[in-house]
Amino acid sequence: MSASDNRDRSSSSGLDSQLLKQGIKQLELEIQTLTGWLQALGPSEAEPRLAYEDMLRSRREMLSTLQKQAERMDSASEHSENPVTQPSNSH
């Protein structure tokens, strides 16, 4: 792999990491908003409650997926930044 390939992959991973972090923040905000809306609903508002609960469940699933992806990316970048060196067998 050439040095430019490493740079391209490194900058691409940085961009992906930033997008993941932004996505996670956005989903956390949406979850807070939906939770607030659910708390504000009255007992007679069953239809909106079901819709908000469905949206909340979906956002939580997406958040979990993004968090797992971010953990995998962090782990992969740690391994690529600290490569294990193999002893040379030169005699």
PyMOL CGO cylinders between C-alpha atoms (Angstrom):
from pymol import cmd
from pymol.cgo import CYLINDER

trace = [
    CYLINDER, 0.00, 0.00, 0.00, 1.41, 3.39, -0.93, 0.3, 1, 1, 1, 1, 1, 1,
    CYLINDER, 1.41, 3.39, -0.93, 1.73, 6.39, 1.37, 0.3, 1, 1, 1, 1, 1, 1,
    CYLINDER, 1.73, 6.39, 1.37, -1.03, 8.19, -0.52, 0.3, 1, 1, 1, 1, 1, 1,
    CYLINDER, -1.03, 8.19, -0.52, -3.36, 5.20, -0.01, 0.3, 1, 1, 1, 1, 1, 1,
    CYLINDER, -3.36, 5.20, -0.01, -2.70, 5.42, 3.74, 0.3, 1, 1, 1, 1, 1, 1,
    CYLINDER, -2.70, 5.42, 3.74, -3.41, 9.17, 3.73, 0.3, 1, 1, 1, 1, 1, 1,
    CYLINDER, -3.41, 9.17, 3.73, -6.64, 8.70, 1.75, 0.3, 1, 1, 1, 1, 1, 1,
    CYLINDER, -6.64, 8.70, 1.75, -7.84, 5.97, 4.08, 0.3, 1, 1, 1, 1, 1, 1,
    CYLINDER, -7.84, 5.97, 4.08, -6.86, 8.01, 7.15, 0.3, 1, 1, 1, 1, 1, 1,
    CYLINDER, -6.86, 8.01, 7.15, -8.72, 11.14, 5.98, 0.3, 1, 1, 1, 1, 1, 1,
    CYLINDER, -8.72, 11.14, 5.98, -11.72, 9.04, 4.97, 0.3, 1, 1, 1, 1, 1, 1,
    CYLINDER, -11.72, 9.04, 4.97, -11.83, 7.43, 8.42, 0.3, 1, 1, 1, 1, 1, 1,
    CYLINDER, -11.83, 7.43, 8.42, -11.64, 10.85, 10.05, 0.3, 1, 1, 1, 1, 1, 1,
    CYLINDER, -11.64, 10.85, 10.05, -14.58, 12.01, 7.98, 0.3, 1, 1, 1, 1, 1, 1,
    CYLINDER, -14.58, 12.01, 7.98, -16.54, 8.85, 8.75, 0.3, 1, 1, 1, 1, 1, 1,
    CYLINDER, -16.54, 8.85, 8.75, -15.78, 9.28, 12.44, 0.3, 1, 1, 1, 1, 1, 1,
    CYLINDER, -15.78, 9.28, 12.44, -17.00, 12.89, 12.37, 0.3, 1, 1, 1, 1, 1, 1,
    CYLINDER, -17.00, 12.89, 12.37, -20.21, 11.88, 10.59, 0.3, 1, 1, 1, 1, 1, 1,
    CYLINDER, -20.21, 11.88, 10.59, -20.82, 9.14, 13.13, 0.3, 1, 1, 1, 1, 1, 1,
    CYLINDER, -20.82, 9.14, 13.13, -20.33, 11.55, 16.03, 0.3, 1, 1, 1, 1, 1, 1,
    CYLINDER, -20.33, 11.55, 16.03, -22.71, 14.06, 14.44, 0.3, 1, 1, 1, 1, 1, 1,
    CYLINDER, -22.71, 14.06, 14.44, -25.27, 11.31, 13.82, 0.3, 1, 1, 1, 1, 1, 1,
    CYLINDER, -25.27, 11.31, 13.82, -25.00, 10.15, 17.42, 0.3, 1, 1, 1, 1, 1, 1,
    CYLINDER, -25.00, 10.15, 17.42, -25.49, 13.71, 18.73, 0.3, 1, 1, 1, 1, 1, 1,
    CYLINDER, -25.49, 13.71, 18.73, -28.48, 14.23, 16.44, 0.3, 1, 1, 1, 1, 1, 1,
    CYLINDER, -28.48, 14.23, 16.44, -30.13, 11.00, 17.55, 0.3, 1, 1, 1, 1, 1, 1,
    CYLINDER, -30.13, 11.00, 17.55, -29.54, 11.81, 21.22, 0.3, 1, 1, 1, 1, 1, 1,
    CYLINDER, -29.54, 11.81, 21.22, -31.27, 15.17, 20.71, 0.3, 1, 1, 1, 1, 1, 1,
    CYLINDER, -31.27, 15.17, 20.71, -34.18, 13.55, 18.89, 0.3, 1, 1, 1, 1, 1, 1,
    CYLINDER, -34.18, 13.55, 18.89, -34.53, 10.97, 21.69, 0.3, 1, 1, 1, 1, 1, 1,
    CYLINDER, -34.53, 10.97, 21.69, -34.65, 13.78, 24.28, 0.3, 1, 1, 1, 1, 1, 1,
    CYLINDER, -34.65, 13.78, 24.28, -37.27, 15.64, 22.26, 0.3, 1, 1, 1, 1, 1, 1,
    CYLINDER, -37.27, 15.64, 22.26, -39.45, 12.57, 21.75, 0.3, 1, 1, 1, 1, 1, 1,
    CYLINDER, -39.45, 12.57, 21.75, -39.18, 11.67, 25.44, 0.3, 1, 1, 1, 1, 1, 1,
    CYLINDER, -39.18, 11.67, 25.44, -40.34, 15.18, 26.33, 0.3, 1, 1, 1, 1, 1, 1,
    CYLINDER, -40.34, 15.18, 26.33, -43.25, 14.97, 23.92, 0.3, 1, 1, 1, 1, 1, 1,
    CYLINDER, -43.25, 14.97, 23.92, -44.30, 11.62, 25.38, 0.3, 1, 1, 1, 1, 1, 1,
    CYLINDER, -44.30, 11.62, 25.38, -44.21, 13.04, 28.91, 0.3, 1, 1, 1, 1, 1, 1,
    CYLINDER, -44.21, 13.04, 28.91, -46.35, 15.99, 27.83, 0.3, 1, 1, 1, 1, 1, 1,
    CYLINDER, -46.35, 15.99, 27.83, -49.09, 13.83, 26.31, 0.3, 1, 1, 1, 1, 1, 1,
    CYLINDER, -49.09, 13.83, 26.31, -52.29, 13.35, 28.20, 0.3, 1, 1, 1, 1, 1, 1,
    CYLINDER, -52.29, 13.35, 28.20, -53.87, 9.95, 28.90, 0.3, 1, 1, 1, 1, 1, 1,
    CYLINDER, -53.87, 9.95, 28.90, -56.45, 10.43, 26.13, 0.3, 1, 1, 1, 1, 1, 1,
    CYLINDER, -56.45, 10.43, 26.13, -53.81, 10.90, 23.41, 0.3, 1, 1, 1, 1, 1, 1,
    CYLINDER, -53.81, 10.90, 23.41, -53.20, 7.23, 22.61, 0.3, 1, 1, 1, 1, 1, 1,
    CYLINDER, -53.20, 7.23, 22.61, -52.62, 7.63, 18.87, 0.3, 1, 1, 1, 1, 1, 1,
    CYLINDER, -52.62, 7.63, 18.87, -49.84, 10.23, 19.13, 0.3, 1, 1, 1, 1, 1, 1,
    CYLINDER, -49.84, 10.23, 19.13, -48.33, 8.24, 22.01, 0.3, 1, 1, 1, 1, 1, 1,
    CYLINDER, -48.33, 8.24, 22.01, -48.04, 5.13, 19.82, 0.3, 1, 1, 1, 1, 1, 1,
    CYLINDER, -48.04, 5.13, 19.82, -46.47, 7.14, 17.01, 0.3, 1, 1, 1, 1, 1, 1,
    CYLINDER, -46.47, 7.14, 17.01, -43.94, 8.83, 19.33, 0.3, 1, 1, 1, 1, 1, 1,
    CYLINDER, -43.94, 8.83, 19.33, -43.09, 5.52, 21.04, 0.3, 1, 1, 1, 1, 1, 1,
    CYLINDER, -43.09, 5.52, 21.04, -42.47, 3.95, 17.64, 0.3, 1, 1, 1, 1, 1, 1,
    CYLINDER, -42.47, 3.95, 17.64, -40.24, 6.86, 16.60, 0.3, 1, 1, 1, 1, 1, 1,
    CYLINDER, -40.24, 6.86, 16.60, -38.40, 6.68, 19.93, 0.3, 1, 1, 1, 1, 1, 1,
    CYLINDER, -38.40, 6.68, 19.93, -37.79, 2.94, 19.55, 0.3, 1, 1, 1, 1, 1, 1,
    CYLINDER, -37.79, 2.94, 19.55, -36.47, 3.48, 16.03, 0.3, 1, 1, 1, 1, 1, 1,
    CYLINDER, -36.47, 3.48, 16.03, -34.13, 6.30, 17.13, 0.3, 1, 1, 1, 1, 1, 1,
    CYLINDER, -34.13, 6.30, 17.13, -32.79, 4.19, 19.99, 0.3, 1, 1, 1, 1, 1, 1,
    CYLINDER, -32.79, 4.19, 19.99, -32.07, 1.30, 17.61, 0.3, 1, 1, 1, 1, 1, 1,
    CYLINDER, -32.07, 1.30, 17.61, -30.26, 3.64, 15.20, 0.3, 1, 1, 1, 1, 1, 1,
    CYLINDER, -30.26, 3.64, 15.20, -28.30, 5.18, 18.07, 0.3, 1, 1, 1, 1, 1, 1,
    CYLINDER, -28.30, 5.18, 18.07, -27.20, 1.76, 19.30, 0.3, 1, 1, 1, 1, 1, 1,
    CYLINDER, -27.20, 1.76, 19.30, -26.07, 0.83, 15.79, 0.3, 1, 1, 1, 1, 1, 1,
    CYLINDER, -26.07, 0.83, 15.79, -24.09, 4.05, 15.36, 0.3, 1, 1, 1, 1, 1, 1,
    CYLINDER, -24.09, 4.05, 15.36, -22.48, 3.72, 18.78, 0.3, 1, 1, 1, 1, 1, 1,
    CYLINDER, -22.48, 3.72, 18.78, -21.35, 0.18, 17.97, 0.3, 1, 1, 1, 1, 1, 1,
    CYLINDER, -21.35, 0.18, 17.97, -19.96, 1.36, 14.63, 0.3, 1, 1, 1, 1, 1, 1,
    CYLINDER, -19.96, 1.36, 14.63, -18.10, 4.20, 16.35, 0.3, 1, 1, 1, 1, 1, 1,
    CYLINDER, -18.10, 4.20, 16.35, -16.59, 1.74, 18.85, 0.3, 1, 1, 1, 1, 1, 1,
    CYLINDER, -16.59, 1.74, 18.85, -15.42, -0.50, 16.00, 0.3, 1, 1, 1, 1, 1, 1,
    CYLINDER, -15.42, -0.50, 16.00, -13.89, 2.47, 14.19, 0.3, 1, 1, 1, 1, 1, 1,
    CYLINDER, -13.89, 2.47, 14.19, -12.14, 3.66, 17.36, 0.3, 1, 1, 1, 1, 1, 1,
    CYLINDER, -12.14, 3.66, 17.36, -10.78, 0.18, 17.97, 0.3, 1, 1, 1, 1, 1, 1,
    CYLINDER, -10.78, 0.18, 17.97, -9.61, -0.16, 14.37, 0.3, 1, 1, 1, 1, 1, 1,
    CYLINDER, -9.61, -0.16, 14.37, -7.90, 3.24, 14.43, 0.3, 1, 1, 1, 1, 1, 1,
    CYLINDER, -7.90, 3.24, 14.43, -6.11, 2.38, 17.68, 0.3, 1, 1, 1, 1, 1, 1,
    CYLINDER, -6.11, 2.38, 17.68, -4.77, -0.80, 16.08, 0.3, 1, 1, 1, 1, 1, 1,
    CYLINDER, -4.77, -0.80, 16.08, -3.64, 1.03, 12.94, 0.3, 1, 1, 1, 1, 1, 1,
    CYLINDER, -3.64, 1.03, 12.94, -1.94, 3.78, 14.97, 0.3, 1, 1, 1, 1, 1, 1,
    CYLINDER, -1.94, 3.78, 14.97, -0.08, 1.26, 17.13, 0.3, 1, 1, 1, 1, 1, 1,
    CYLINDER, -0.08, 1.26, 17.13, 0.94, -1.53, 14.78, 0.3, 1, 1, 1, 1, 1, 1,
    CYLINDER, 0.94, -1.53, 14.78, 2.54, -4.57, 16.31, 0.3, 1, 1, 1, 1, 1, 1,
    CYLINDER, 2.54, -4.57, 16.31, 6.08, -4.86, 15.10, 0.3, 1, 1, 1, 1, 1, 1,
    CYLINDER, 6.08, -4.86, 15.10, 7.37, -8.26, 14.14, 0.3, 1, 1, 1, 1, 1, 1,
    CYLINDER, 7.37, -8.26, 14.14, 10.94, -9.21, 14.98, 0.3, 1, 1, 1, 1, 1, 1,
    CYLINDER, 10.94, -9.21, 14.98, 13.13, -9.48, 11.93, 0.3, 1, 1, 1, 1, 1, 1,
    CYLINDER, 13.13, -9.48, 11.93, 14.85, -12.73, 11.14, 0.3, 1, 1, 1, 1, 1, 1,
    CYLINDER, 14.85, -12.73, 11.14, 17.96, -11.37, 9.48, 0.3, 1, 1, 1, 1, 1, 1,
    CYLINDER, 17.96, -11.37, 9.48, 21.12, -13.37, 10.03, 0.3, 1, 1, 1, 1, 1, 1,
]
cmd.load_cgo(trace, "trace")
